Amino acid sequence: MIIPAVLLFGAFLLKLPALCRNRQDILLGAVCGLLLMGGLVFLLAAVPTIAAINRISGVPNLAAPVVYSAITAFSGACLILIVIWRGGTTDTTRRTSRMCVIAYSAVILALNTMFLLGEAPEERLRDFDTHYATTPFIREMIVLYLLAHAVAAVVTAVLCWRWSRRVTGVLRAGLVLIVVGYVLNLGFDGVKLAAVAARWAGRDWDGLSTSVAPPLVSVAAPLVGGGFVLPLVAQRLGIGWRTAVRYRRLGPLAGRLTGSACQGGPSVTIGPWASLELRLIRREAAIHDGIIFLRPYFDTGVYEEVHARALALGHCPARAGILADAAMIAAAGDACAADPGRTELFPGARPAQPSTRADDLVEMSLALRSSPLVHEVLRRAAPSRG
């Protein structure tokens, strides 16, 4: 039981920094809470922990209702998380979640009540389920926790399987992992119930409970935890990759606007450990400021020349506008470097600014780096400006 606990705690620690950065992310917080709760369940179910609970409390087998309650709470939490994950924050989702909370809270109350009513004087660290399978009230407590666990497993597996058939990619992979994990959990419940039923029939199938069931749940836990974490990790990596690509693609345009005398004011500095998201925001802000500052240097002649040639080469009007804006910005940057401090508009300047749409800025930057048409116009314009 220690290995699954370590794996779940490890997954929780891996996601904790993301939770600290995004405390408003309800789903991420729920997943982190679930991983932490799962790790605690396996820690509580470890034999040394069971012995410690019994010894410290002075009550033989008090660990049994504690562990059963923790397993039941974890089962209900998994079910609630799936309902929220799938349905968002609709009224139906909230009602279903409340019903789950009420139902599983009632089960936990019943488990502890039955333990108080029953008698389990002999401490059993490994075979409590089968040893007390015929004891009044304790018997009902054992069956109730297994049934509650099985119901949550069935409902969660069915919901995840149906959902997985309507989605693709990493989300589907995560849902399939959850389904496999809960099928193994059902196997755990099945062999436990079989061992208990065998005791009722006067037979000894205790090996199912003590030797077969624990490995099943030990494998199931990392699969369920991984199924919840995988889509979130993939989403975060996807966002990080897109941010990195966008930051790199804006480099040529940012270099033209911030690498010369056309800075319109003091540069905002950020620390060396600033996140890539913050660096991208700073770069985009610097580009916008640079475009505003260069307005007196915009040459309509450059724009119209590149626009006309781009159309003649077969580019669509939108693409021609991007190429023309890129050339005009680059020419304005060179003019600013040669004649800094201008405040009057360039003779014949366009009264409107270039497009500042996010995607257009990226396309302009790529054009500055790789468009032969833009490079040719700038090379020819350079001597006349000189």
NUZA-55898 format. One record per residue (C-alpha): residue in three letters; z negated, x negated, y. Coordinates in steps of 0.5 Angstrom, whole numbers, padded with zeros to 4 digits, always signed. Each point is the difference from the previous one (the first is absolute). Layout:
// NUZA-55898
ALAZXY;...
***
This chain:
// NUZA-55898
MET+0000+0000+0000;ILE-0001-0006+0005;ILE+0007-0002+0000;PRO+0003+0007+0002;ALA-0006+0000+0005;VAL+0003-0007+0003;LEU+0007+0002+0000;LEU-0002+0007+0004;PHE-0004-0004+0005;GLY+0005-0005+0001;ALA+0005+0005+0002;PHE-0005+0003+0004;LEU-0001-0007+0004;LEU+0007-0001+0000;LYS+0001+0007+0004;LEU-0006-0001+0004;PRO+0003-0004+0006;ALA+0006+0005+0000;LEU-0005+0006+0001;CYS-0004-0004+0005;ARG+0007-0001+0004;ASN+0001+0008-0001;ARG-0006+0003+0000;GLN+0003+0007+0002;ASP+0005+0000-0007;ILE-0004+0005-0004;LEU+0004-0001-0006;LEU-0001-0007+0000;GLY-0007+0001+0001;ALA-0001+0005-0006;VAL+0004-0005-0004;CYS-0005-0006+0002;GLY-0006+0005-0001;LEU+0003+0002-0007;LEU+0001-0008-0002;LEU-0007-0001+0002;MET-0003+0006-0004;GLY+0004-0002-0006;GLY-0003-0007+0000;LEU-0007+0003+0001;VAL+0001+0005-0006;PHE+0002-0006-0005;LEU-0006-0004+0003;LEU-0004+0005-0002;ALA+0003+0001-0007;ALA-0001-0007-0001;VAL-0006-0001-0006;PRO-0004-0005+0005;THR+0000+0005+0005;ILE-0002+0006-0004;ALA-0006-0004-0003;ALA-0002-0002+0007;ILE+0000+0007+0003;ASN-0004+0003-0006;ARG-0005-0006+0001;ILE-0001+0000+0007;SER+0000+0008+0000;GLY-0005+0000-0006;VAL+0004+0006-0003;PRO+0003-0001-0007;ASN+0008+0001+0001;LEU+0000+0002+0007;ALA+0006-0004+0001;ALA+0004+0005-0004;PRO+0000+0006+0005;VAL+0001-0005+0006;VAL+0006-0003-0004;TYR+0002+0007-0001;SER-0001+0002+0007;ALA+0004-0006+0002;ILE+0006+0001-0004;THR+0000+0008+0001;ALA+0000-0002+0008;PHE+0006-0005-0001;SER+0004+0005-0004;GLY-0001+0005+0005;ALA+0002-0005+0006;CYS+0006-0002-0004;LEU+0002+0007+0000;ILE-0001+0002+0007;LEU+0004-0007+0002;ILE+0006+0003-0004;VAL-0001+0006+0004;ILE+0000-0003+0007;TRP+0005-0005-0002;ARG+0005+0005-0002;GLY-0001+0006+0005;GLY-0003-0003+0006;THR-0005+0004+0004;THR+0003+0007-0001;ASP-0005+0005+0000;THR+0001+0001-0008;THR-0001-0007-0001;ARG-0007+0000+0004;ARG-0002+0007-0004;THR+0002-0004-0007;SER-0004-0006+0002;ARG-0006+0004+0002;MET+0001+0004-0007;CYS+0000-0007-0003;VAL-0006-0002+0003;ILE-0004+0006-0001;ALA+0002+0000-0008;TYR-0002-0007-0001;SER-0006+0000+0004;ALA-0002+0006-0004;VAL+0002-0004-0006;ILE-0005-0006+0002;LEU-0005+0004+0001;ALA+0000+0003-0007;LEU+0000-0006-0003;ASN-0006-0003+0003;THR-0003+0007-0001;MET+0001+0000-0007;PHE-0002-0007-0001;LEU-0007+0002+0003;LEU+0000+0006-0005;GLY+0001-0004-0006;GLU-0003-0006-0003;ALA+0003-0007-0001;PRO-0007-0004-0002;GLU+0004-0006-0003;GLU+0004-0005+0004;ARG+0007+0000-0002;LEU+0004-0005+0004;ARG+0007+0000-0004;ASP+0000+0007-0004;PHE-0004+0005+0004;ASP+0006+0005-0001;THR+0000+0000-0007;HIS-0007-0001-0001;TYR-0002+0006+0004;ALA+0006+0004-0002;THR-0005+0005-0004;THR-0005+0000+0005;PRO-0001+0007+0004;PHE+0002-0001+0007;ILE+0002-0007+0000;ARG+0005+0002-0005;GLU+0003+0005+0006;MET-0001-0005+0005;ILE+0005-0005-0004;VAL+0005+0005-0002;LEU+0000+0003+0008;TYR+0001-0007+0003;LEU+0006-0002-0005;LEU+0003+0007+0001;ALA+0000-0001+0008;HIS+0003-0007-0001;ALA+0005+0003-0005;VAL+0002+0006+0005;ALA+0001-0005+0006;ALA+0004-0005-0004;VAL+0005+0006-0003;VAL+0000+0003+0007;THR+0001-0007+0004;ALA+0005-0002-0006;VAL+0004+0007+0001;LEU+0001-0001+0007;CYS+0002-0007+0001;TRP+0005+0001-0006;ARG+0003+0006+0004;TRP+0000-0004+0006;SER+0003-0006-0003;ARG+0006+0004-0002;ARG+0002+0002+0007;VAL-0001-0007+0004;THR+0003-0007-0002;GLY-0002-0007+0002;VAL-0007-0003+0000;LEU-0003+0007+0001;ARG+0003+0002-0007;ALA-0003-0007-0003;GLY-0007+0001+0003;LEU+0000+0007-0003;VAL+0002-0002-0007;LEU-0005-0005+0000;ILE-0005+0006+0002;VAL+0003+0004-0006;VAL-0001-0005-0005;GLY-0007-0002+0002;TYR-0002+0007+0000;VAL+0003+0001-0007;LEU-0004-0006-0002;ASN-0006+0004+0003;LEU+0002+0006-0004;GLY+0000-0004-0006;PHE-0007-0003+0002;ASP-0003+0007+0000;GLY+0004+0002-0006;VAL-0004-0005-0005;LYS-0006+0001+0004;LEU+0000+0007-0002;ALA+0002-0001-0007;ALA-0006-0005-0001;VAL-0004+0006+0003;ALA+0003+0005-0005;ALA-0001-0004-0006;ARG-0007-0001+0001;TRP+0000+0008+0001;ALA+0003+0000-0007;GLY-0005-0005-0003;ARG+0005-0006+0000;ASP-0001-0007+0003;TRP+0007-0001+0005;ASP-0005-0004+0005;GLY+0005-0006+0000;LEU+0005+0004+0004;SER-0005+0001+0005;THR-0002-0007+0000;SER+0006-0004-0002;VAL+0006+0004+0002;ALA-0002+0004+0006;PRO-0002-0006+0005;PRO+0007-0004-0001;LEU+0004+0006+0002;VAL-0004+0002+0006;SER+0000-0008+0002;VAL+0007+0000+0000;ALA+0001+0007+0003;ALA-0004-0002+0006;PRO+0004-0006+0003;LEU+0007+0004-0001;VAL-0003+0006+0004;GLY-0003-0004+0005;GLY+0007-0004+0001;GLY+0004+0007+0000;PHE-0004+0001+0006;VAL+0000-0006+0003;LEU+0008-0002-0001;PRO+0003+0005+0004;LEU-0004-0002+0006;VAL+0001-0008-0001;ALA+0007+0001-0001;GLN+0000+0005+0007;ARG-0004-0006+0004;LEU+0005-0005-0003;GLY+0006+0004+0002;ILE-0003+0001+0007;GLY-0001-0008+0000;TRP+0007-0001-0002;ARG+0003+0004+0005;THR-0004-0002+0006;ALA+0002-0008-0002;VAL+0007+0002-0001;ARG+0000+0003+0007;TYR-0004-0005+0003;ARG+0005-0005-0002;ARG+0006+0004+0002;LEU-0002+0001+0007;GLY-0001-0008+0001;PRO+0007-0002+0003;LEU-0001+0006+0005;ALA-0007-0002+0001;GLY+0002-0007+0001;ARG+0005+0002+0005;LEU-0005+0004+0004;THR-0006-0004+0000;GLY+0002-0007-0001;SER+0003-0002+0007;ALA-0002+0002+0007;CYS+0001+0007+0000;GLN-0007+0001-0002;GLY-0003+0006+0005;GLY-0007-0002+0000;PRO-0006-0003-0004;SER+0001+0000-0008;VAL-0005+0003-0004;THR-0002-0005-0005;ILE-0003+0002-0007;GLY-0004-0004-0005;PRO+0002-0004-0005;TRP-0003+0005-0005;ALA+0003+0006+0003;SER+0004+0005-0005;LEU+0007+0001-0001;GLU+0000+0007+0003;LEU-0003-0003+0006;ARG+0005-0005+0001;LEU+0005+0005-0001;ILE-0003+0004+0005;ARG+0000-0006+0005;ARG+0007-0002-0001;GLU+0003+0007+0001;ALA-0004+0001+0006;ALA+0002-0007+0003;ILE+0007+0002-0002;HIS-0001+0007+0004;ASP-0003-0004+0006;GLY+0006-0005+0000;ILE+0005+0005+0000;ILE-0003+0003+0006;PHE-0001-0006+0004;LEU+0008-0002-0001;ARG+0002+0006+0003;PRO+0003-0003+0006;TYR+0004-0005-0004;PHE+0004+0005-0004;ASP+0007-0001+0000;THR+0004+0006-0001;GLY+0006-0004-0001;VAL-0003-0004-0006;TYR-0002+0007-0003;GLU+0007+0003+0001;GLU+0004-0005-0002;VAL-0004-0001-0007;HIS+0000+0008-0001;ALA+0008+0000+0001;ARG+0001-0006-0005;ALA-0005+0003-0005;LEU+0004+0007+0000;ALA+0006-0004+0000;LEU-0002-0003-0007;GLY-0002+0006-0003;HIS-0007+0001+0002;CYS-0003+0007+0001;PRO-0002+0002+0007;ALA-0008-0001-0002;ARG+0001-0007-0003;ALA+0005-0002+0006;GLY-0006+0002+0004;ILE-0005-0004-0004;LEU+0005-0006+0001;ALA+0001+0001+0007;ASP-0008+0000+0002;ALA-0001-0006-0004;ALA+0005-0004+0004;MET-0002+0003+0006;ILE-0008-0002-0001;ALA+0002-0007-0002;ALA+0004-0001+0006;ALA-0005+0003+0004;GLY-0005-0005-0003;ASP+0005-0006+0001;ALA+0001+0002+0007;CYS-0008+0001+0001;ALA-0001-0007-0002;ALA+0005-0003+0005;ASP-0002+0004+0006;PRO-0007+0003-0001;GLY-0004+0005+0005;ARG+0006+0004+0001;THR-0002+0007+0002;GLU+0007+0003+0002;LEU+0004+0004-0005;PHE+0006-0005-0002;PRO+0006+0002+0003;GLY+0003+0006-0004;ALA-0006+0001-0004;ARG-0001+0005-0005;PRO-0006+0005+0003;ALA-0002+0002-0007;GLN-0004-0005-0004;PRO+0003-0002-0007;SER-0003+0004-0006;THR-0007-0001-0002;ARG+0000+0004-0006;ALA-0004-0004-0006;ASP+0006+0000-0005;ASP+0005-0002+0006;LEU-0004-0006+0002;VAL+0000-0002-0007;GLU+0007+0000+0000;MET+0001-0003+0007;SER-0004-0006-0003;LEU+0004+0000-0006;ALA+0006+0000+0004;LEU-0002-0006+0004;ARG-0001-0004-0006;SER+0006+0001-0004;SER+0006+0004+0004;PRO+0006-0004+0002;LEU+0002+0005+0005;VAL-0007-0001+0004;HIS+0000-0008-0001;GLU+0008+0000+0002;VAL-0002+0004+0007;LEU-0006-0004+0001;ARG+0004-0007-0001;ARG+0005+0002+0005;ALA-0005+0003+0005;ALA-0004-0006+0000;PRO+0005-0005+0004;SER+0001+0006+0005;ARG-0007+0000+0001;GLY-0001-0007+0001;
***
